Amino acid sequence: MREEPTPLSRHLRVREEHGHTVLELRGEIDIASAAEISPLLDRLTGRERARVVLDLRPVEFFDCSGLRLVSRARRRVLERGGRLHLVCVHPLTLRVLTVTGLTRVLPPHPDLESALGASDAL
């Protein structure tokens, strides 16, 4: 069942979908928005065995602050025995993720359905 996203901030919406928590980052993810998102993201990635999908499709700008958010979310979820998948199609965001090597440890999916399916297949 698909729920409408709950806006926790103007840069983060959350919904539950097929047993996963979908965290949708939106707009410009920079140092200012990261400061707003970080405590919310920590709360949502701090649960045991969380099944999380980070959806970056609505992101318009993404810098090193966004990289820190994604890396931190990944580390927190994995430390607690959970699974994290990434959805990203924006060419510039993909470039940042690729150049920094993050795509090697967190390969991006082209859409939400494939991310949800990959998590279920594990």
Residue pairs with C-beta under 8 A, 6 or more apart in sequence:
1 17
2 15
2 17
3 15
3 16
3 17
4 15
5 13
5 14
5 15
5 22
5 24
6 13
6 14
6 15
7 13
8 14
8 40
9 36
9 37
9 40
10 26
10 27
10 36
11 25
11 26
11 27
11 28
11 29
11 33
11 36
11 37
12 23
12 24
12 25
12 26
12 36
12 37
12 40
12 41
13 23
13 24
13 26
14 21
14 22
14 23
14 24
14 44
15 21
15 22
15 24
16 22
17 53
17 112
17 116
18 116
18 120
19 51
20 51
20 52
20 53
20 116
20 119
21 44
21 50
21 51
21 52
21 53
22 52
22 53
22 55
22 112
23 41
23 44
23 52
23 53
23 54
23 55
23 73
24 55
24 57
24 58
25 37
25 54
25 55
25 56
25 58
25 59
25 66
25 69
26 58
26 59
27 33
27 58
27 59
27 60
27 61
28 59
28 60
28 61
29 37
29 59
29 61
29 62
29 63
29 65
29 66
29 69
30 61
30 63
30 65
30 66
31 63
31 65
33 65
34 65
34 66
34 68
34 69
37 69
38 69
38 72
41 69
41 72
41 73
42 72
42 76
44 50
44 52
45 52
45 72
45 73
45 76
45 77
45 80
45 82
45 84
46 76
46 80
47 80
47 82
48 80
48 81
48 82
49 80
49 81
49 82
50 77
50 80
50 82
50 83
50 84
51 82
51 83
51 119
52 73
52 77
52 82
52 83
52 84
52 85
53 84
53 85
53 86
53 87
53 112
53 115
53 116
53 119
54 70
54 73
54 84
54 85
54 86
54 87
55 87
55 112
55 115
56 62
56 66
56 86
56 87
56 88
56 90
56 93
56 108
57 87
57 88
57 89
57 90
59 66
59 88
59 90
59 93
60 90
62 90
62 92
62 93
62 96
63 96
66 93
66 96
67 96
67 97
67 100
67 102
70 86
70 97
70 102
70 106
71 102
73 84
74 84
74 105
74 106
77 83
77 84
78 84
83 119
83 122
84 106
85 106
85 109
85 115
85 116
85 118
85 119
86 97
86 106
86 107
86 108
86 109
86 115
87 108
87 109
87 110
87 111
87 112
87 114
87 115
88 94
88 97
88 108
88 109
89 108
89 110
89 111
94 103
94 108
97 103
97 106
97 108
109 115
109 118
